[in-house]
Amino acid sequence: MQLLFILLVVAGGMGLSVEAGLLGPLGSEVGDLWATFSIFGVGAALTFLLMLFFSPRNSPSFFAQPSWTLLGGILGPVYVVILTVAVPSIGIAMTMIGILAGQVSKSLVIDHYGLFGSSHRKIDNKRLIALIFIVAALFLMAKG
């Protein structure tokens, strides 16, 4: 089961690279914020359709959830604007490695302290070495 999830997240990461590749040209044609809006508009419409057919009708109220859980609604567009602006300047690979370095470094902190209700996983030497390799990849890509 773990292998299936690993393959699933790798495929998701590949999808993000494709999205970044699409956002750069779209942003240069219609503007960075309009490109971001269009991506979220299409995504919201698709999510709405999926909710209509697949979401349980007796789920807890959206408005009863803690407000901090809605931060993703702010972070998502910020992420997409960053992709839209960065990709034409530094390329998809460099952008994705930079995103990955940020994701892994913050994820290590979140796991270590068990933030946001996540499982508590201490930062150990193997995890730090993995982060160092990702940061090294970022610097090697910058020099190349």
PATI-590864 format. One line per 5 residues: their letters; for each residue y, x, z of N, C-alpha, C. Coordinates in Angstrom, 3 decimals. Atoms other than C-alpha are relative to their C-alpha. Example, Ala and Ser with C-alpha at 12.3 -4.5 7.8 and 13.67 -1.06 7.14 Angstrom:
BEGIN
as	-1.190:0.890:0.000:-4.500:12.300:7.800:1.200:0.900:0.000  -1.190:-0.820:-0.060:-1.060:13.670:7.140:1.090:-0.770:0.730
END
This chain:
BEGIN
mqllf	-1.195:0.823:0.000:0.000:0.000:0.000:1.257:0.866:0.000  -1.162:-0.875:-0.058:2.387:2.847:0.813:0.298:0.588:-1.380  -0.190:-0.539:1.338:1.827:4.350:-2.650:0.670:-1.023:-0.917  -0.615:1.054:0.804:2.736:1.017:-4.231:1.500:-0.091:0.280  -1.417:0.047:-0.355:6.031:0.931:-2.315:0.745:1.231:-0.498
illvv	-0.630:-1.222:0.507:6.762:4.545:-3.263:0.251:-0.128:-1.502  -0.177:0.193:1.443:6.207:3.738:-6.938:1.081:-1.038:-0.285  -1.005:1.045:0.175:8.343:0.619:-6.572:1.415:0.555:0.201  -1.339:-0.539:-0.234:11.308:2.518:-5.100:0.370:1.063:-1.031  -0.282:-0.941:1.086:10.971:5.261:-7.727:0.452:-0.774:-1.237
aggmg	-0.408:0.842:1.133:11.153:2.547:-10.398:1.397:-0.573:0.235  -1.337:0.483:-0.326:14.186:1.086:-8.604:1.045:1.070:-0.207  -0.914:-1.112:0.225:15.837:4.495:-8.660:0.233:0.255:-1.478  -0.152:-0.144:1.451:15.168:4.742:-12.379:0.924:-1.088:-0.543  -0.874:1.094:0.413:16.839:1.375:-12.788:1.455:0.292:0.332
lsvea	-1.371:-0.361:-0.365:19.909:2.663:-10.945:0.582:1.020:-0.971  -0.484:-0.967:0.986:20.135:5.561:-13.384:0.372:-0.689:-1.307  -0.322:0.765:1.201:20.033:3.124:-16.297:1.304:-0.768:0.223  -1.229:0.733:-0.314:22.699:1.013:-14.577:1.210:0.927:-0.081  -1.107:-0.967:0.053:24.888:4.104:-14.161:0.334:0.344:-1.444
gllgp	-0.227:-0.301:1.407:24.414:4.905:-17.830:0.706:-1.120:-0.739  -0.658:1.153:0.620:25.515:1.406:-18.787:1.430:-0.179:0.504  -1.317:0.220:-0.603:28.483:1.319:-16.413:1.073:0.923:-0.546  -0.996:-0.942:0.507:30.212:4.433:-17.750:0.666:-0.500:-1.276  -0.615:0.515:1.237:30.688:3.135:-21.303:0.674:-1.362:0.188
lgsev	-0.612:1.305:-0.233:31.378:-0.406:-20.081:1.352:0.160:0.679  -1.259:-0.243:-0.703:34.057:0.884:-17.701:1.076:0.555:-0.909  -1.005:-0.557:0.908:35.745:2.853:-20.467:0.496:-1.042:-0.997  -0.398:1.060:0.933:35.849:-0.264:-22.653:0.845:-1.090:0.671  -0.654:1.161:-0.626:36.903:-2.974:-20.178:0.747:0.349:1.281
gdlwa	-0.609:-0.408:-1.265:38.114:-0.992:-17.139:-1.054:0.052:1.094  1.002:-0.237:-1.041:36.252:0.205:-14.070:-0.251:-1.223:0.871  0.187:1.159:-0.886:36.863:-2.853:-11.901:-0.591:-1.183:-0.749  0.609:1.087:0.787:36.028:-5.314:-14.701:-1.471:0.282:-0.246  1.414:-0.359:0.172:32.796:-3.416:-15.324:-0.779:-0.315:1.270
tfsif	0.643:0.302:-1.277:31.945:-3.676:-11.638:-0.160:-1.501:0.182  0.039:1.458:-0.125:32.792:-7.375:-11.626:-1.071:-0.603:-0.907  0.990:0.558:0.923:30.625:-8.029:-14.669:-1.416:0.258:0.484  1.334:-0.324:-0.516:27.626:-6.246:-13.139:-0.352:-0.935:1.161  0.270:0.871:-1.141:27.942:-8.255:-9.924:-0.057:-1.465:-0.401
gvgaa	0.059:1.377:0.478:28.597:-11.491:-11.809:-1.357:-0.334:-0.583  1.331:0.210:0.593:25.404:-11.146:-13.831:-1.060:0.030:1.103  0.964:-0.100:-1.109:23.512:-10.069:-10.704:0.029:-1.217:0.904  -0.116:1.195:-0.844:24.846:-12.998:-8.674:-0.627:-1.204:-0.689  0.585:1.127:0.741:23.859:-15.467:-11.399:-1.522:0.090:0.006
ltfll	1.453:-0.179:-0.018:20.341:-14.017:-11.604:-0.568:-0.274:1.394  0.450:0.233:-1.373:19.992:-14.002:-7.818:0.027:-1.481:0.338  -0.094:1.439:-0.241:21.144:-17.634:-7.680:-1.191:-0.729:-0.632  1.141:0.635:0.657:18.477:-18.636:-10.196:-1.306:0.305:0.733  1.204:-0.363:-0.756:15.801:-16.741:-8.276:-0.072:-0.770:1.318
mlffs	-0.041:0.757:-1.260:16.920:-18.430:-5.041:-0.412:-1.452:-0.228  0.329:1.401:0.285:16.633:-21.865:-6.650:-1.493:-0.222:-0.109  1.418:0.192:0.273:13.024:-21.317:-7.617:-0.941:0.652:1.010  0.929:-0.761:-0.833:11.626:-18.864:-5.066:0.382:0.106:1.469  -0.433:-0.162:-1.383:13.637:-18.985:-1.830:-0.461:-1.191:0.835
prnsp	0.393:1.130:-0.846:12.285:-21.055:1.072:1.206:-0.858:0.371  -1.100:0.934:-0.278:14.413:-24.122:1.724:0.326:-0.110:1.486  -0.206:0.149:-1.439:14.034:-23.962:5.514:0.372:1.324:0.670  -0.382:-1.282:-0.575:15.383:-20.434:6.009:1.231:-0.176:0.898  -1.164:0.105:-0.901:17.992:-19.776:8.753:1.310:0.013:-0.783
sffaq	-1.305:0.095:0.644:21.617:-20.414:7.905:0.581:1.380:-0.264  -0.678:-1.230:0.387:23.399:-17.645:6.082:1.173:0.283:0.936  -1.202:-0.159:-0.817:26.490:-18.236:8.229:-0.319:0.250:1.472  0.383:-0.255:-1.384:24.534:-17.885:11.479:-0.344:1.475:0.239  0.374:-1.407:-0.126:23.829:-14.204:10.792:1.176:0.816:0.534
pswtl	-1.097:-0.854:-0.483:25.819:-11.412:12.490:0.842:0.505:-1.171  -0.896:-0.370:1.099:28.859:-10.485:10.412:-0.247:1.412:-0.514  0.223:-1.378:0.443:27.935:-6.787:10.312:-1.097:0.088:-1.050  1.071:-0.038:1.005:24.874:-7.648:8.201:0.528:-0.251:-1.406  -0.590:0.270:1.309:27.230:-8.628:5.378:0.747:1.204:-0.576
lggil	-0.688:-1.196:0.484:28.622:-5.086:5.015:-0.482:0.429:-1.381  0.515:-0.341:1.324:26.377:-4.614:1.989:0.811:-0.641:-1.103  -0.856:0.657:0.981:28.640:-7.052:0.202:1.244:0.803:-0.309  -1.132:-0.898:0.230:31.414:-4.492:0.575:-0.489:1.314:-0.597  0.499:-1.299:0.431:29.327:-1.375:0.088:-0.524:-0.019:-1.437
gpvyv	0.540:0.085:1.359:27.673:-2.588:-3.128:1.049:0.224:-1.074  -1.036:-0.239:1.018:30.857:-2.885:-5.211:0.626:1.395:0.084  -0.549:-1.356:-0.136:32.193:0.390:-3.783:-0.927:0.988:-0.711  1.001:-0.849:0.649:28.976:2.082:-4.925:0.096:-0.109:-1.522  -0.044:0.199:1.450:29.216:0.561:-8.410:1.294:0.564:-0.595
viltv	-1.248:-0.597:0.487:32.881:1.559:-8.804:-0.136:1.525:-0.047  0.209:-1.452:-0.014:31.937:5.113:-7.809:-0.851:0.423:-1.197  0.825:-0.306:1.175:29.178:5.115:-10.445:0.819:-0.076:-1.281  -0.771:0.243:1.222:31.527:3.735:-13.076:1.011:1.109:-0.252  -1.026:-1.034:0.132:34.180:6.366:-12.399:-0.625:1.394:-0.145
avpsi	0.566:-1.356:-0.036:31.912:9.378:-11.780:-0.823:0.350:-1.233  0.926:-0.312:1.090:29.379:9.101:-14.609:0.683:0.602:-1.224  -0.621:-0.628:1.172:31.790:9.773:-17.490:0.494:1.428:0.271  -0.538:-1.328:-0.333:33.138:12.835:-15.650:-1.084:1.034:0.271  0.998:-1.001:-0.418:30.024:14.484:-14.198:-1.400:-0.281:-0.520
giamt	1.306:0.314:0.567:27.114:12.788:-15.977:-0.875:-0.794:0.958  0.897:0.854:-0.776:24.309:10.545:-14.815:-0.811:0.815:0.998  0.864:-0.788:-0.888:22.051:13.263:-13.375:0.763:0.510:1.217  -0.802:-0.527:-1.109:24.784:14.862:-11.274:0.421:-1.129:0.942  -0.392:1.146:-0.824:25.992:11.454:-10.086:-1.172:-0.466:0.862
migil	1.161:0.494:-0.740:22.484:10.369:-9.083:-0.444:0.978:1.088  0.373:-0.970:-1.035:21.747:13.616:-7.234:1.007:-0.042:1.143  -1.009:0.148:-1.051:25.040:13.266:-5.367:-0.228:-1.249:0.824  0.320:1.249:-0.703:24.188:9.656:-4.524:-1.225:0.207:0.890  1.224:-0.253:-0.766:20.720:10.777:-3.416:0.277:0.851:1.239
agqvs	-0.342:-0.850:-1.153:22.169:13.511:-1.172:0.682:-0.829:1.083  -0.665:0.866:-0.974:24.434:10.947:0.478:-0.953:-0.993:0.632  0.955:0.980:-0.529:21.645:8.393:0.825:-0.948:0.635:1.003  0.981:-0.635:-0.887:19.169:10.813:2.368:0.655:0.485:1.282  -0.648:-0.493:-1.226:21.657:12.392:4.770:0.327:-1.149:0.949
kslvi	-0.317:1.142:-0.861:22.855:9.012:6.068:-1.284:-0.686:0.480  1.274:0.619:-0.385:19.286:7.649:6.079:-0.669:0.752:1.145  0.572:-0.778:-1.098:18.160:10.493:8.309:0.658:-0.376:1.327  -0.723:0.381:-1.221:20.845:9.574:10.844:-0.405:-1.415:0.436  0.370:1.382:-0.318:20.002:5.852:10.633:-1.416:-0.051:0.579
dhygl	1.376:-0.039:-0.514:16.269:6.550:11.098:-0.065:0.651:1.379  0.058:-0.750:-1.257:16.865:9.057:13.901:0.425:-0.864:1.191  -0.511:0.828:-1.087:18.852:6.592:15.987:-0.509:-1.442:-0.045  0.510:1.356:0.112:17.050:3.447:14.820:1.108:-1.030:-0.189  -1.142:0.891:0.191:20.324:1.885:13.670:-0.368:-1.205:-0.864
fgssh	0.144:1.227:0.788:20.568:-1.614:12.149:-1.382:-0.635:0.154  1.314:0.588:-0.233:17.200:-2.561:13.636:-1.132:0.709:-0.722  1.054:-0.734:0.708:15.286:0.060:11.649:-0.920:0.698:1.004  0.933:-0.739:-0.844:12.272:1.911:13.007:0.589:1.350:0.367  -0.509:-1.278:-0.507:13.074:4.985:15.077:-0.894:1.125:-0.524
rkidn	0.724:-1.156:0.535:12.020:8.171:13.210:0.873:1.227:0.196  -0.801:-1.181:-0.342:13.253:11.463:14.594:0.187:0.917:-1.211  -0.234:-1.038:1.006:14.832:14.076:12.328:-0.811:1.219:0.415  0.795:-1.199:-0.290:12.348:16.941:12.132:0.288:1.050:-1.077  -0.260:-1.106:0.927:12.252:20.242:10.261:-0.361:-0.357:-1.438
krlia	0.390:0.376:1.364:10.425:18.772:7.250:1.055:-0.869:-0.661  -1.038:0.872:0.560:13.062:16.112:6.778:1.278:0.788:-0.299  -1.187:-0.837:0.245:15.881:18.650:7.118:-0.185:0.896:-1.216  0.282:-0.852:1.163:14.219:20.961:4.588:0.088:-0.828:-1.285  -0.100:0.871:1.173:13.889:18.046:2.159:1.459:-0.255:-0.363
lifiv	-1.423:0.207:0.250:17.611:17.325:2.533:0.643:1.263:-0.569  -0.538:-1.267:0.501:18.417:21.001:1.993:-0.356:0.185:-1.475  0.387:-0.107:1.410:16.437:20.939:-1.280:0.827:-0.940:-0.887  -0.814:0.943:0.783:18.358:17.867:-2.458:1.419:0.539:-0.162  -1.349:-0.578:0.076:21.693:19.514:-1.620:-0.014:1.228:-0.911
aalfl	0.121:-1.155:0.899:20.480:22.687:-3.369:-0.048:-0.463:-1.455  0.045:0.553:1.363:19.669:20.593:-6.459:1.380:-0.410:-0.460  -1.367:0.408:0.327:23.182:19.202:-6.347:0.835:1.213:-0.405  -0.768:-1.202:0.328:24.689:22.707:-6.322:-0.509:0.666:-1.273  0.540:-0.585:1.223:22.307:23.949:-9.032:0.431:-0.783:-1.234
makg	-0.452:0.839:1.117:23.248:21.007:-11.263:1.496:0.248:-0.268  -1.430:-0.241:0.156:26.940:21.740:-10.644:0.257:1.319:-0.709  -0.167:-1.323:0.606:26.513:25.361:-11.721:-0.491:0.018:-1.447  0.643:-0.004:1.317:24.484:24.429:-14.832:0.772:-0.540:-1.086
END
